[in-house]
Amino acid sequence: MSYTILDYLNEDCWRAVLQYVPLRDIMRTESASKRWQTVMLTYLQGARISILNYDDIDDDMLYDKNLPYNCNVKLVRSGKYCSFNSWTKKLGSSVVAAYSYYPECFKILQENCSNLETLYIYRTLNDYDYEVRPYNLQKNFKRLQNLCIDSCHASDNCVSQLIAGRALTEINFNGCFLMTGECLSTINTTKLKSLVFKCCPDVQSRSLLPHLVRLSQLTKLKVSLIDKEVCRDLRLVLDKMPNLEWLEIMCTGEPWNNYYTNETLLCRLTRLKHLCVDFNLEDYDVDDVTRCCKELRSLKLSQCGILTEDSVEAICRNAGARLTTLSLLQFYKLEDDQLLALIRGCPQLTSLAVGTLALTLDVIKRAAEARHKVRPGLLLELDLAATNLPEDLEYYENIVDIEGQIETKYEDLIVLLDDSDRNF
């Protein structure tokens, strides 16, 4: 009789070994033998597994929280889902996050994944899909907390039928046509902490805002690539959500000029850690926000056309000690000295993006020296893609192209000069 290593190791031993092996590699060995398949599936019963296709998932999907493992099961585009069906059944209660491409996937998840916490619905839900409508989250997924509906022609009524009375903590609507925001009046929002509307062209102020102002418990709100009238009106009710820690408001098209609009409501969001807006703020607005929001770690402003060096001084004075991410685009008056002031005044920065037409070629070398002096050993990604500096590397000292990858020989600085590399 032949023996294998499994005959000499007890369960505690092989569990200790397998924790160092990537989940995907473990699953690839399933067909080695029936004995090994039993061991593998037993081990996976104690894991937290996500079955998600990362290639299709939007950046705002919050599936990565508390999910140390990922089983990337891809569906065949023709509609075949044998692999998804097989692995979902095998992993069963260990699956805490999954995606649904077809009504059949939704049914499989409902039948096998009783502990699902995160559900990503992609192109499945629409007003004409009667195969999905009989199912709802209240009935089938008792532990569901996070929901993302992506690229669906789903009306508010359709979404309300799906969510029913399920009290979710995070909801993400991305690329949802037909939705106005009225669904917030019918779904259970008592536990809602995070809400995202991105690329939803039919969202309307009169449908969204009356219900949004009741969500005082929200800690994250992102309204991105939405009609500018909605974004304009949203600014006027921000004080109804005093617990916000993450706020993004980015409209489609040209933003509203709001030189005479009261932006002091931003200052009341004293718990903000991340702020990303396309408001036309003035120097005193930047001063007020950075002074009042004492936990601010990330600040991204895309409309800085009327800002001056006073805003640079305010940022460094009020928030420089704690900022890790800073983006100031269309800051036409930003010159070399102001950029260097930001680097010196914000030593914790790991990402700095500016948009200006007033820099000189010498600024990169000077930026590297300034960075090394105030914070040696901590890399700073300096994004200069939206500036007047040329992309041709022959203009720069110590910046080279190695097999298509731009690299810098400056010790504490990474420089981006190409728009395709910028992620605002």
C-alpha positions in Angstrom: 0.0 0.0 0.0 1.5 3.4 -1.0 1.4 6.3 1.4 1.3 10.1 0.7 2.1 13.0 2.8 -1.5 13.3 3.8 -1.2 10.0 5.7 1.5 11.6 7.9 0.0 15.0 8.6 -3.0 15.6 10.8 -5.5 18.4 10.0 -3.7 21.0 12.0 -0.5 20.4 10.2 -1.8 20.6 6.6 -3.9 23.6 7.5 -0.7 25.3 8.8 1.0 24.5 5.4 -1.9 25.5 3.2 -2.2 29.0 4.7 1.0 29.9 2.9 -0.3 28.8 -0.5 -2.4 31.2 -2.6 -6.0 30.1 -2.8 -6.0 30.0 -6.6 -3.1 27.6 -6.6 -4.8 25.3 -4.1 -7.9 25.2 -6.3 -5.9 24.3 -9.4 -4.8 21.1 -7.6 -8.3 19.9 -7.0 -8.2 17.1 -9.5 -4.9 15.5 -8.2 -6.9 12.8 -6.3 -10.2 12.3 -4.5 -8.3 12.3 -1.2 -6.7 15.6 -1.9 -10.0 17.1 -3.1 -11.5 16.2 0.2 -8.6 17.8 2.1 -8.8 20.9 -0.1 -12.5 21.4 0.2 -12.4 20.9 4.0 -9.7 23.5 4.3 -11.7 26.0 2.2 -14.7 25.6 4.4 -12.9 27.8 7.0 -11.9 30.5 4.5 -13.6 33.7 3.3 -13.8 33.5 -0.4 -14.8 36.0 -3.1 -15.8 34.8 -6.6 -15.3 38.0 -8.6 -14.0 38.9 -12.0 -11.8 41.9 -11.2 -11.5 42.8 -14.9 -15.2 43.9 -15.0 -15.6 45.4 -11.5 -15.7 49.1 -11.1 -13.1 50.7 -8.8 -15.7 51.9 -6.4 -16.9 48.4 -5.6 -16.2 47.8 -2.0 -15.6 44.1 -2.3 -12.1 44.1 -1.1 -12.9 44.9 2.6 -12.1 41.9 4.8 -11.7 39.6 1.9 -8.2 38.1 2.1 -8.9 35.5 -0.5 -10.1 35.7 -4.1 -11.2 33.0 -6.5 -11.4 34.7 -9.8 -13.9 32.5 -11.7 -14.6 34.0 -15.1 -17.8 33.4 -17.1 -17.7 32.5 -20.7 -19.3 35.5 -22.6 -21.5 33.2 -24.6 -23.5 32.6 -21.5 -21.9 29.4 -20.3 -21.4 29.3 -16.6 -20.4 25.7 -15.8 -17.3 26.8 -13.9 -19.2 29.3 -11.9 -21.9 26.7 -11.1 -19.4 24.0 -10.1 -17.2 26.1 -7.8 -20.1 28.0 -6.2 -21.7 24.7 -5.2 -18.4 23.3 -3.9 -17.4 26.4 -1.9 -21.0 27.0 -0.7 -21.1 28.8 2.7 -17.5 29.9 2.4 -18.4 32.4 -0.4 -18.8 35.9 1.1 -18.6 37.9 -2.1 -19.8 37.0 -5.6 -20.9 38.5 -8.9 -23.9 37.7 -11.1 -23.8 38.1 -14.9 -26.9 36.1 -15.8 -30.2 35.2 -14.1 -28.9 31.7 -13.8 -26.0 33.0 -11.7 -28.4 34.8 -9.3 -30.3 31.5 -8.8 -27.1 29.5 -8.1 -26.0 32.1 -5.5 -29.4 32.0 -3.9 -29.3 28.2 -3.6 -25.7 27.8 -2.4 -24.2 30.9 -0.8 -26.1 31.4 2.5 -23.3 33.6 3.9 -23.0 36.1 1.1 -22.0 39.6 2.3 -21.2 41.3 -1.0 -23.2 41.0 -4.2 -22.1 42.5 -7.5 -24.8 42.5 -10.2 -23.5 43.2 -13.7 -25.8 43.7 -16.6 -28.4 41.3 -15.1 -31.1 43.5 -13.6 -33.5 45.4 -15.9 -37.1 46.2 -16.1 -37.7 43.5 -18.7 -35.9 40.7 -16.9 -38.7 38.7 -15.2 -36.4 35.8 -14.4 -34.6 37.9 -11.7 -37.6 39.8 -10.4 -39.1 37.0 -8.3 -35.9 37.0 -6.2 -35.1 39.6 -3.6 -32.4 40.2 -1.1 -34.7 40.1 1.9 -35.7 36.5 1.3 -32.5 34.9 -0.1 -29.4 36.6 1.4 -29.7 37.0 5.1 -26.2 38.3 5.7 -25.8 40.6 2.7 -24.3 44.0 3.5 -22.9 45.4 0.3 -24.6 45.7 -3.1 -23.3 47.0 -6.4 -25.6 47.3 -9.4 -23.5 47.9 -12.5 -24.5 48.6 -16.1 -28.1 47.8 -15.7 -31.3 49.3 -17.2 -33.0 49.2 -13.9 -35.7 51.6 -12.8 -36.2 52.7 -9.2 -39.1 50.3 -8.9 -37.1 47.4 -10.2 -34.3 48.1 -7.7 -36.8 48.5 -4.8 -38.3 45.1 -5.6 -34.8 43.5 -5.5 -33.7 45.1 -2.3 -37.1 44.9 -0.6 -36.6 45.4 3.2 -33.0 44.3 3.3 -31.0 46.9 5.4 -27.7 47.2 3.6 -24.7 49.1 4.7 -23.2 49.9 1.3 -25.0 50.5 -2.0 -23.2 51.3 -5.3 -25.1 52.3 -8.5 -22.8 52.4 -11.5 -24.0 53.0 -15.0 -27.6 52.5 -14.0 -30.0 53.9 -16.6 -33.6 54.7 -15.9 -32.8 55.3 -12.2 -33.8 58.7 -10.8 -32.9 58.1 -7.1 -36.5 57.7 -6.0 -35.7 54.2 -4.8 -34.2 55.6 -1.6 -37.8 56.3 -0.5 -38.8 52.7 -0.5 -35.7 50.7 0.4 -34.5 50.2 4.0 -31.8 52.7 4.6 -31.6 52.5 8.4 -28.1 50.9 8.3 -26.8 52.6 5.1 -23.2 54.0 5.6 -21.9 54.2 2.0 -23.8 55.4 -1.1 -22.4 55.8 -4.6 -24.1 57.1 -7.8 -21.8 57.0 -10.7 -22.6 57.5 -14.4 -26.4 57.5 -13.7 -27.7 60.0 -16.3 -31.3 59.9 -15.2 -30.7 60.9 -11.5 -32.8 64.0 -10.7 -32.5 66.4 -7.8 -36.2 66.3 -6.9 -36.1 62.5 -6.7 -32.7 62.1 -4.9 -32.3 65.0 -2.5 -35.5 64.7 -0.4 -34.5 61.2 0.6 -30.7 61.8 0.8 -31.1 64.4 3.5 -32.6 61.8 5.8 -29.3 59.7 5.7 -27.5 61.5 8.5 -25.6 58.3 9.3 -23.8 58.2 6.0 -20.0 58.1 6.2 -19.4 57.9 2.4 -21.1 59.7 -0.4 -19.9 59.7 -4.0 -21.9 61.4 -6.7 -19.8 61.2 -9.9 -20.4 61.9 -13.5 -23.9 63.0 -12.7 -25.8 66.0 -14.2 -24.4 69.3 -13.0 -27.7 70.5 -11.7 -27.9 67.6 -9.3 -24.3 68.3 -8.2 -25.2 72.0 -7.7 -28.2 71.2 -5.6 -26.4 68.6 -3.6 -23.9 71.1 -2.2 -26.8 72.9 -0.5 -27.8 69.9 1.7 -24.4 68.7 2.8 -24.9 69.8 6.4 -27.7 67.2 6.7 -24.9 64.5 6.6 -22.6 65.6 9.3 -20.9 62.2 9.7 -19.4 62.1 6.2 -15.8 60.9 6.2 -15.6 60.5 2.4 -17.2 62.9 -0.1 -16.9 63.1 -3.8 -19.0 65.3 -6.1 -18.0 65.4 -9.8 -20.5 66.5 -12.5 -20.6 65.8 -16.2 -19.7 68.5 -18.6 -18.5 71.9 -17.4 -19.1 72.5 -13.7 -21.2 75.4 -12.5 -19.5 78.6 -11.7 -20.1 79.2 -8.1 -18.0 82.2 -7.2 -20.9 83.7 -5.2 -22.2 80.4 -3.8 -21.9 79.8 -0.1 -19.5 76.8 0.4 -19.3 77.0 4.2 -21.4 73.9 4.4 -18.3 71.9 3.6 -16.7 73.3 6.7 -19.4 71.6 8.8 -18.3 68.2 7.7 -15.6 68.1 10.4 -15.1 64.4 10.1 -14.0 64.4 6.5 -11.0 62.4 5.7 -11.3 62.4 1.9 -12.7 65.3 -0.2 -12.9 65.3 -4.0 -15.0 68.0 -5.7 -15.1 70.1 -8.9 -16.5 73.2 -7.2 -14.9 76.5 -8.2 -13.6 77.2 -4.7 -11.9 80.5 -3.7 -8.9 80.9 -1.5 -11.0 81.5 1.6 -13.0 78.4 0.9 -9.8 76.3 0.8 -8.6 78.0 4.0 -11.9 77.3 5.8 -12.1 73.6 4.7 -8.6 72.7 5.5 -8.8 74.5 8.9 -12.2 73.0 10.0 -11.8 69.5 8.6 -9.1 68.4 11.0 -9.0 64.8 10.0 -8.6 65.5 6.2 -6.0 63.1 4.7 -7.0 63.3 1.0 -7.9 66.5 -0.9 -8.7 66.6 -4.7 -9.8 69.8 -6.3 -10.3 69.8 -10.1 -11.4 73.5 -10.6 -8.6 75.6 -9.1 -8.6 78.4 -11.8 -9.1 81.3 -9.4 -6.9 80.0 -6.6 -3.6 81.8 -5.7 -0.6 81.1 -3.6 -2.8 81.9 -0.6 -4.4 78.5 -1.0 -1.0 76.8 -1.1 -0.1 78.5 2.2 -3.5 77.5 3.7 -3.1 73.9 2.7 0.4 73.6 4.2 -0.5 75.6 7.3 -3.8 73.8 8.1 -3.5 70.3 6.8 0.1 69.9 5.6 1.1 67.7 8.5 -1.5 65.0 7.8 -2.3 65.1 4.0 -1.2 61.9 2.1 -3.0 62.7 -1.2 -3.3 66.1 -2.9 -4.6 67.0 -6.3 -5.0 70.6 -7.6 -5.9 70.7 -11.3 -6.4 73.7 -13.5 -4.4 75.7 -11.0 -3.1 78.2 -13.6 -1.2 80.4 -11.2 0.8 77.5 -9.7 4.5 78.1 -10.3 7.7 76.2 -9.4 8.0 77.8 -5.9 4.4 77.0 -5.0 4.8 73.3 -6.0 8.0 73.1 -3.9 6.1 74.8 -1.0 3.5 72.0 -1.2 6.2 69.3 -1.1 8.0 70.9 1.8 4.8 71.8 3.7 3.1 68.3 3.2 5.8 65.8 4.2 3.5 62.8 4.4 2.3 63.1 0.8 2.6 59.9 -1.3 0.6 61.3 -4.2 0.7 64.9 -5.6 -1.0 65.9 -8.8 -1.1 69.5 -10.2 -2.5 71.0 -13.4 -0.7 74.3 -14.4 0.9 76.0 -17.4 3.6 77.8 -15.4 6.3 75.2 -14.6 9.8 75.1 -15.8 11.9 72.1 -16.7 14.1 72.5 -13.6 11.1 71.9 -11.3 11.5 68.1 -11.2 15.1 68.2 -10.0 14.2 70.8 -7.4 11.2 68.8 -6.3 13.3 65.7 -5.8 15.7 67.6 -3.7 12.9 69.2 -1.6 11.3 65.8 -1.1 14.5 64.1 0.0 15.2 66.9 2.5 11.8 66.8 4.3 10.9 63.1 4.0 13.7 60.8 2.9 12.7 57.2 2.3 9.0 57.8 1.5 8.2 57.7 -2.2 6.2 60.6 -3.6 4.3 60.1 -6.9 4.4 63.5 -8.6 1.8 63.7 -11.4 2.7 66.4 -13.9 0.7 65.1 -16.8 -1.7 68.0 -16.8 1.0 70.7 -17.0 2.9 72.5 -19.7 5.9 70.2 -19.3 6.8 68.1 -22.4 6.3 64.3 -22.4 9.6 63.7 -24.3 12.1 62.3 -21.8 15.1 63.7 -23.6 14.3 67.0 -21.9 14.9 65.6 -18.4 17.8 64.6 -16.3 17.6 61.3 -14.5 14.3 60.2 -16.1 14.5 57.2 -18.5 12.2 54.9 -20.4 13.0 51.2 -19.6 11.0 48.8 -21.8 8.0 51.2 -21.9 8.2 52.0 -18.2 9.2 55.5 -17.2 11.6 55.3 -14.3 13.4 58.0 -12.3 16.8 57.9 -10.7 15.6 60.4 -8.1 15.6 58.5 -4.8 12.3 59.6 -3.3 10.3 60.7 -6.4 8.2 59.0 -9.1 7.2 61.3 -11.9 4.2 60.9 -14.2 4.3 62.9 -17.5 1.7 61.0 -19.6 -2.0 61.6 -19.3 -2.7 57.9 -19.7 -0.9 57.3 -16.3 -2.9 59.8 -14.4 -5.8 58.6 -12.2 -7.6 61.5 -10.7 
